[in-house]
Amino acid sequence: MAFTAGQQNSITTDDTEVEILGSPAASTQRIVRLINVYNADTVAATVTINFEDGSTERILVKATLAAGDSLQMSGPIVLANTDETLEAVLAVAATTTNLPVYVAYADIT
């Protein structure tokens, strides 16, 4: 069994879903240990983090962040199949700045 640490940085795209962590490769489990979203906009923003499994979307968390606030989720969240991803979406378009999203994970093979 091998563990490979990884991270992914993303930016929300207004009210369009953005993949913040892709699917693991075949025969791999992706273990998410941290998701951080920072509201870099000048006004409050509502962000939703979704788990997608190819056919079903599940809301993991939905939060309204004041300007300058952060949302931190700690895992584990397990992506075990090649069609499972994490996505982020804003409730409405950002006023001036979309929100950066950081995900820390490890792949187990």
Residue pairs with C-beta under 8 A, 6 or more apart in sequence:
1 108
1 109
2 108
2 109
3 106
3 107
3 108
4 106
4 107
4 109
5 104
5 105
5 106
6 104
6 105
6 106
6 107
7 102
7 103
7 104
7 105
8 20
8 21
8 22
8 102
8 103
8 105
9 100
9 101
9 102
9 103
10 18
10 19
10 20
10 88
10 100
10 101
10 103
11 18
11 98
11 99
11 100
11 101
12 18
12 37
12 47
12 88
12 89
12 90
12 94
12 98
12 99
12 101
13 98
14 90
14 92
14 93
14 94
14 98
15 89
15 90
15 91
15 92
15 93
16 89
17 50
17 87
17 88
17 89
18 87
18 88
18 89
18 101
19 85
19 86
19 87
20 35
20 49
20 86
20 87
20 88
20 101
20 103
21 30
21 32
21 79
21 85
21 86
21 103
21 105
22 85
23 30
23 79
23 81
23 82
23 83
23 84
23 85
24 30
24 79
24 80
24 81
24 82
24 84
24 107
25 82
25 107
25 109
26 82
27 109
28 107
28 108
28 109
29 78
29 79
29 80
29 107
29 108
30 78
30 79
30 80
30 84
30 105
30 106
30 107
30 108
31 75
31 76
31 77
31 78
31 79
31 105
31 106
31 107
31 108
32 75
32 76
32 77
32 78
32 79
32 86
32 103
32 104
32 105
33 74
33 75
33 76
33 104
33 105
33 106
34 72
34 73
34 74
34 75
34 102
34 103
34 104
35 49
35 71
35 72
35 73
35 75
35 77
35 86
35 101
35 102
35 103
36 70
36 71
36 72
36 73
36 101
36 102
36 103
37 47
37 49
37 65
37 70
37 71
37 88
37 99
37 100
37 101
37 102
38 69
38 70
38 99
38 100
39 45
39 47
39 65
39 66
39 67
39 68
39 69
39 70
39 99
40 97
40 98
40 99
40 100
41 67
41 94
41 95
41 96
41 97
41 98
41 99
42 67
42 95
42 96
42 97
43 67
43 95
44 64
44 65
44 66
44 67
45 64
45 65
45 90
45 91
45 94
45 99
46 62
46 63
46 64
46 65
46 90
46 91
46 92
47 62
47 63
47 65
47 71
47 88
47 89
47 90
47 91
47 99
48 59
48 61
48 62
48 88
48 89
48 90
48 91
49 59
49 60
49 61
49 62
49 73
49 86
49 87
49 88
50 57
50 58
50 59
50 60
50 86
50 87
50 88
50 89
51 57
51 58
51 60
51 77
51 84
51 85
51 86
52 58
52 83
52 84
52 85
52 86
52 87
53 81
53 83
53 84
54 81
54 83
54 84
57 87
60 73
60 77
60 86
61 71
61 73
63 71
65 71
65 99
75 105
77 86
79 85
79 86
86 103
88 99
88 101
90 98
90 99
